[in-house]
Amino acid sequence: MKDLSSVMLGAAAMASLVAALFFLRFWRQSRDSLFLCFSIAFAIDAVTRLMLGLGHVSDEEQPFFYLARLASFGIIILAIVQKNWPRKRDS
């Protein structure tokens, strides 16, 4: 059962890495900071899932994994708020 769990974590890490690379490509094309923040958040998620899959961690209830996910969700929330924040107009 541990082998299947590692395979699923590896697949989730790969999916997060692919999403991070897509958002990085979109950022390079548009230079929109929203895409860069999403890319960073997905890269953090990929790294934590890779560490869970490759490491000898008993479960996800260790503080590092919570803090990493909190950081990535915080980055996404801040990026969305910053994107939708009303901008001052030059008049």
N, C-alpha and C positions, 0 to 999 in steps of 0.2 A: 504494500500500500504506500510506503514511503517513496518508492520509485515513481509511481503515478503522480504523486503530489509534486515531486521535483520536476517532472515533465510538464505538468500544468503551470508551475511557477515559471519555468523556462519559456513556455509559450506566451505567458502573460508579459514577461520581461521583453521578449522579442516584439510583441505587439506594441508595447509602450515605446520601445526604441524606434520602431517604424513611425509611430505617430510623432515622436520627437523630431525625427529627420524630415518628415513632411512639413511640420510647422517651421522648422529651420529653413527649409527651402522657400516657403511662403514669405518668411521674414526677409530673406535675401532679395526676393523680388520686390517686396513692397516697403520694406524698412518700417513696418508697423510694429510697435513694441508689444502689442497683444500677442502676435505670433511668436515672438522671442520668449515671452513669459510662458506661453503654453509649451514651447519646446523645452525650456528648462524644467518645468514641472513634470513633463512626461519622462525626461531623462532621469530625474531624481527617482521617479517611480520605477523605471527600468532597473536602476542600480539596486534599489532596495529589494526588488523581487529576485534579481540575480543573486544577491547575497543570501536571501532566504533559501533559494534553490540549491546553491552550491555549498553553503555553510552548514555547519552542524548545529543549527539553531533548533531548539525544541519546539518553539512556537513563535507567533508574531506578537506576543504580549510583552515583548521587551521594549523599554522606553525609546530606544534608538529608532525603531520602525514606526512608532507612533509619531515621534518628532519629525521624522522624514516625511511622512504623509501629511502631517500638519503643515509643514513648510510648503509642500507642493500644492496643497489645497489653498493655503494662504496666498501663494504667488498667483494662482488662477483667480482668486477673488479680487486681489488687488489690481490685477490686470484688467478685469472686467469693470471694476469701479472706476479706474483711471480712464478707460476708454469711453465710458458713459458720463464722466464728469463734465458739467458744462464749462466750456472754455470762454475766457474773456475775449471779447471782440475788440479789435483796434478801431476806435471811432474818433 
